[in-house]
């Protein structure tokens, strides 16, 4: 099993803002066959 440092995860998400603002409901047209 893997251990995750959740404080590091939070820090990366704060630095990489595009993860915070993602909208999975809009992916359909991009991923449609």
Secondary structure as the mmCIF struct_conf table of DSSP 4:
data_model
#
loop_
_struct_conf.conf_type_id
_struct_conf.id
_struct_conf.beg_label_comp_id
_struct_conf.beg_label_asym_id
_struct_conf.beg_label_seq_id
_struct_conf.end_label_comp_id
_struct_conf.end_label_asym_id
_struct_conf.end_label_seq_id
HELX_RH_AL_P HELX_RH_AL_P1 UNK A 6 UNK A 15
BEND BEND1 UNK A 16 UNK A 16
HELX_RH_AL_P HELX_RH_AL_P2 UNK A 17 UNK A 20
TURN_TY1_P TURN_TY1_P1 UNK A 21 UNK A 21
HELX_RH_3T_P HELX_RH_3T_P1 UNK A 24 UNK A 26
HELX_RH_AL_P HELX_RH_AL_P3 UNK A 28 UNK A 31
#
